[in-house]
Amino acid sequence: MAYVRTVKTASGARAVQIVHSSRRGSRDIEHIGSAHDDAALEALKAVARQRLAVGQPEQTTGWSIKKFVCTTRRYRTINIQAGEHTLTAVDPLPDDLRDALTRIHDRGAH
């Protein structure tokens, strides 16, 4: 399991860390950075959440990152503005990719 935490440093800054823990109680701590103001702290938290999300497809879908990237690469949504109307062109997704994206989305909603 991995989660993002903030801790106060000796200098008074707030450090953002990703903690990777196991059932056995061992932990690896990845330091993302330190911030002295709220804006910088939020930016560091966003970076940490993005780093956690990188591993999300593997954990949620059982797909490797390589398979996920190769499979999703060709699918695009294109919006075309024609006067007051917007036309949307979408490649239909295969069922297995749609299911994988749904599982990722549902996991993020919790």
Beta strands, then each sheet from edge to edge (+ up, - down):
strand 1: 2-8
strand 2: 14-21
strand 3: 27-35
strand 4: 77-82
strand 5: 85-90
sheet 1: 1+ 2- 3+
sheet 2: 4+ 5-
end
